[in-house]
């Protein structure tokens, strides 16, 4: 059984804010929710670190390249 931390006024406020703004957040952004093998994940992460590039930047760049082919 999972036990929740004790409710504090800040935690209650955070939950209320998240519930109120959930739809707005979901409309503004998306998530691919995909799993890849750990080895490939680590290889891609190392590649991006070497180039000081975020995963979002990588996805945008790859999308633009493939779209223009």
Short mmCIF file of the C-alpha atoms (twelve columns), coordinates in Angstrom:
data_MODEL
# 
_entry.id   MODEL 
# 
loop_
_atom_site.group_PDB 
_atom_site.id 
_atom_site.type_symbol 
_atom_site.label_atom_id 
_atom_site.label_alt_id 
_atom_site.label_comp_id 
_atom_site.label_asym_id 
_atom_site.label_seq_id 
_atom_site.Cartn_x 
_atom_site.Cartn_y 
_atom_site.Cartn_z 
_atom_site.pdbx_PDB_model_num 
ATOM 1  C CA . UNK A 1  0.000  0.000  0.000   1 
ATOM 2  C CA . UNK A 2  1.264  3.457  -0.910  1 
ATOM 3  C CA . UNK A 3  1.023  6.020  1.837   1 
ATOM 4  C CA . UNK A 4  0.721  9.675  0.929   1 
ATOM 5  C CA . UNK A 5  2.680  12.331 2.711   1 
ATOM 6  C CA . UNK A 6  0.793  14.399 5.233   1 
ATOM 7  C CA . UNK A 7  -1.301 17.155 3.694   1 
ATOM 8  C CA . UNK A 8  0.127  20.601 4.187   1 
ATOM 9  C CA . UNK A 9  -1.477 23.833 3.007   1 
ATOM 10 C CA . UNK A 10 1.137  24.034 0.206   1 
ATOM 11 C CA . UNK A 11 0.486  20.462 -0.972  1 
ATOM 12 C CA . UNK A 12 -3.264 21.078 -1.002  1 
ATOM 13 C CA . UNK A 13 -2.728 24.301 -2.989  1 
ATOM 14 C CA . UNK A 14 -0.421 22.494 -5.445  1 
ATOM 15 C CA . UNK A 15 -2.981 19.724 -6.052  1 
ATOM 16 C CA . UNK A 16 -5.752 22.268 -6.562  1 
ATOM 17 C CA . UNK A 17 -3.600 24.240 -9.028  1 
ATOM 18 C CA . UNK A 18 -2.640 21.074 -10.953 1 
ATOM 19 C CA . UNK A 19 -6.262 19.922 -11.170 1 
ATOM 20 C CA . UNK A 20 -7.380 23.364 -12.361 1 
ATOM 21 C CA . UNK A 21 -4.656 23.730 -15.004 1 
ATOM 22 C CA . UNK A 22 -4.348 20.122 -16.221 1 
ATOM 23 C CA . UNK A 23 -6.335 20.622 -19.428 1 
ATOM 24 C CA . UNK A 24 -4.452 23.833 -20.287 1 
ATOM 25 C CA . UNK A 25 -1.094 22.048 -19.851 1 
ATOM 26 C CA . UNK A 26 -2.210 19.087 -21.937 1 
ATOM 27 C CA . UNK A 27 -3.448 21.384 -24.708 1 
ATOM 28 C CA . UNK A 28 -0.143 23.274 -24.751 1 
ATOM 29 C CA . UNK A 29 2.243  20.316 -24.948 1 
ATOM 30 C CA . UNK A 30 2.460  16.618 -25.702 1 
ATOM 31 C CA . UNK A 31 4.421  13.544 -24.820 1 
ATOM 32 C CA . UNK A 32 5.443  10.617 -27.013 1 
ATOM 33 C CA . UNK A 33 5.368  8.186  -24.055 1 
ATOM 34 C CA . UNK A 34 7.599  5.620  -25.668 1 
ATOM 35 C CA . UNK A 35 10.142 3.159  -24.359 1 
ATOM 36 C CA . UNK A 36 13.433 2.296  -26.049 1 
ATOM 37 C CA . UNK A 37 16.101 -0.224 -25.043 1 
ATOM 38 C CA . UNK A 38 18.421 1.106  -22.305 1 
ATOM 39 C CA . UNK A 39 21.527 0.715  -24.488 1 
ATOM 40 C CA . UNK A 40 20.044 2.877  -27.258 1 
ATOM 41 C CA . UNK A 41 18.784 5.397  -24.700 1 
ATOM 42 C CA . UNK A 42 22.253 5.774  -23.188 1 
ATOM 43 C CA . UNK A 43 23.841 6.070  -26.642 1 
ATOM 44 C CA . UNK A 44 21.433 8.834  -27.676 1 
ATOM 45 C CA . UNK A 45 21.823 10.631 -24.345 1 
ATOM 46 C CA . UNK A 46 25.629 10.597 -24.664 1 
ATOM 47 C CA . UNK A 47 25.370 11.852 -28.260 1 
ATOM 48 C CA . UNK A 48 23.157 14.747 -27.170 1 
ATOM 49 C CA . UNK A 49 25.401 15.625 -24.212 1 
ATOM 50 C CA . UNK A 50 28.434 15.827 -26.519 1 
ATOM 51 C CA . UNK A 51 26.547 18.314 -28.681 1 
ATOM 52 C CA . UNK A 52 24.956 20.191 -25.753 1 
ATOM 53 C CA . UNK A 53 21.543 19.468 -27.247 1 
ATOM 54 C CA . UNK A 54 18.231 18.724 -25.507 1 
ATOM 55 C CA . UNK A 55 15.962 15.854 -26.497 1 
ATOM 56 C CA . UNK A 56 13.319 18.362 -27.578 1 
ATOM 57 C CA . UNK A 57 15.840 20.161 -29.823 1 
ATOM 58 C CA . UNK A 58 16.859 16.783 -31.256 1 
ATOM 59 C CA . UNK A 59 13.256 15.834 -32.040 1 
ATOM 60 C CA . UNK A 60 12.585 19.206 -33.693 1 
ATOM 61 C CA . UNK A 61 15.761 18.991 -35.798 1 
ATOM 62 C CA . UNK A 62 15.066 15.387 -36.871 1 
ATOM 63 C CA . UNK A 63 11.488 16.301 -37.737 1 
ATOM 64 C CA . UNK A 64 12.583 19.242 -39.903 1 
ATOM 65 C CA . UNK A 65 15.180 17.089 -41.717 1 
ATOM 66 C CA . UNK A 66 12.685 14.291 -42.419 1 
ATOM 67 C CA . UNK A 67 9.906  16.708 -43.394 1 
ATOM 68 C CA . UNK A 68 12.174 18.349 -46.001 1 
ATOM 69 C CA . UNK A 69 13.277 15.085 -47.627 1 
# 
